[in-house]
Amino acid sequence: MRRILLARHGETAWNALGKLQGHTDIALNELGREQARGLAAGLADAAITQVWTSDLLRARETGAIIAGALGLPAPTVDPELRERAFGVFEGLTRSECETQHPVDWRNWVAQTGSPPGGEPREDAIARLGRALGRIAATAATAATAATAATAASDGGAALVVSHGGVMRLWLMDLLGTSIPLIGNATTYVVDHDGSRFRAARR
């Protein structure tokens, strides 16, 4: 069994304002950095041996803070862990999206369409699934090459720092149920048994 701790990055200024970020590259604010330090403290007993992040700055910052606090190597960056692209919605609040792009917003809320320039729901789900599958496989290979003691524990857990939108889509698809919006620094436990994933809120 391979364990992945799937976490959303810390807060940014746009998060605090309720703006949709998508692929727009926004740094953490000071609260976000504090959240990353708090997340690291909460993961001190999680036997993490690897940290992976998306290529967007808010995730890379979060992962770097956690890796440094836990004495781990610098995170590995995987672009497929990035947030879903929100197209014309990026930089807008939800109320602004509804006012400025009413038809696209209704389709988005009803999950019947993507905004212009946005990433289709199915593509985002498949992309994150591919990335997590690679991470699980890489970790399993590393565990096989490790010492007997390390191999016995499947090489430890991997921390993956990603984004709330794409995480929520993937988790709902996996679990077959709706889940609430995912807050900053929220973590899910994702286990992979070699053929499929299971997940639960940490």
N, C-alpha and C positions, 0 to 999 in steps of 0.2 A: 504494500500500500504506500503510495506516495502522497504526502500532504503538502498542499499549497495554501498559504494564507493570502487571500486576495483582498487588498485594501485600497480604499479610495485615498487619493492625495489629500494634503492639508488645504486649508482655506486660502483663497486668493481674494484680491480686492473685488474682482468681478463676482465671485461667489457671494461676498458680503452685500453686493448691490443687487443680487438676484439676476445677473446677466448670464445668458447662455454662452459658453466658451467654445465648445467643440474643438476645432483644430487651432483656434487662436491661442498663441503661446503666451500665457500670463504667469508671472512668478508668484510664489507664495507671499502672503503678507506675514506680519509678525505673529499673528494668531496661528496661521498655518504652520509656521516653523515650530511654535510651541506645541501644536497638535502632533507634529511629527516626533518631537522629543517625547511627548507623552505616550505615543504609540510605541516607540522603541522601549520605553520602560515597561509597558504592558506586555511586550513580547519577549522580555528577557528570559522567560522560562519556556519558550516555545521551540527550542532546539533548532533555530534557523541557521542554515549553513550557506545560503545563497540569497541574494536580493536581485530582483529583476524589476525594471521600470519601463514605462512608455518613453518615447523620445521627447515628449513635451516637458517644458521646464518645471512645471508644478509637480509632476510626478518624479522627475529626476532629482529635484531638490529634496522632496520627501524621502525618497529612497536613499540618497546620500547621507542625510541626517541620521536615518535609522541604522544604516550600515556602519557609520562612524561610531555611533553610540554603542552598538553591539560588537564592535571590534571585528567586523567582517570586511572582505574585499569590496572594492567599489562595485556598485550595481552594474549588471549587464543590461544594456538598453535594447529593447525590441520594439520597433515602430508599430507592429501589429497590436500592441497593447494600448495604443492611443485612443483618445475619445472618439466617439462618433462625430462625423462632420455634420454641422447643423446648417450649413449654407447661409441663406439670407437671414436666418435667425441669430447668427453669432453677433454678440455685442448688444443684443436686445434683451429686455426683461420679458417675461411671459405676457404681461399686459401689453407691452409694446408690440410683440409679435402678433397678438390678437388684433390690435388696432391697425397696424401697418400692412399686415398680410393675412387678412381675415379668412380667406378661402384656404390658403396653405395651412394656416393654424388649425382650422377645423379638421382638415384631413389628417394633420399630424396627431391631434388629440384622439381622433377616431382610429388612428393607426391604419389608415387607408392610403397614405401617401407620404412622401418626403418633401421638404421645402426645396426650392430651386438651389442647386449646388450642394444639397445634403446627401448623406449616405443612406441608401436603403437599409431598412431594419434588418433584413435577412443577411445582407453583406456584413454588417457590423457584428452580428451574432457569430457568423461563420469565422470572421477574422479573429475575434477574441478566442474562440474555441481552438483555432489552429495554433495560436500562440501558447495557450495553456497546455495543449497537447505536446508541443515541442519542449516546453519547460519540464513537464512530467517525464518525457522520454530522456531528456538530457540528464535530469537528476537521477533517473534509474540507472543510466549508464555510468554516471559518476559513482553511485553507490556500489555497483558491481566491482569497480576498480579500487574501492576504498579498503581500509583495513577490515578485518573480521568484525571488530567491535562496531565500527561505523556502519558497515554493511548490514549488521543485525538490526539497526534502527532505520534502514532504508535511506541512509545518507542524510538524515535530518530533513527539516521542512524548508521549503522555498517561500520567501516573501515576494509577492508580486504587487507592485504599486501601479494601479490603473486609474480609471475614471468612472464617475457615478453613472453616467448615461449608458455607456456600453456594458458596464458590469451588470446593471439592472436588467437590460435586455437579455443578456446571456443567462443570468440566473433564473429569470422568469421562464425562459425557454427550457432550461434544464429541469426546473422544479415543476413546471406545468401549472404555475399559479402566479397571481399578481403579488408583488412585494412593494413596500413603500419606497419613496425616493431615498437614495442612499446618501447619508450625511458624510461630511468630510471626516477622514480617518476611521471610518467604519470598516470593520474587517469581517470577512466570511471565511470559514474553513472549508476548503475544497479538497476532497480526497479522490485519488485516481487509483483504481485497482488493476491497471494494465489494459483495461478495455473500455471503461466508462467512468464518468465523474459522479460524485455525490457532493452536496453542499449544504451548509447550515450557517446561520449567523453565529459569530464567535461571542 
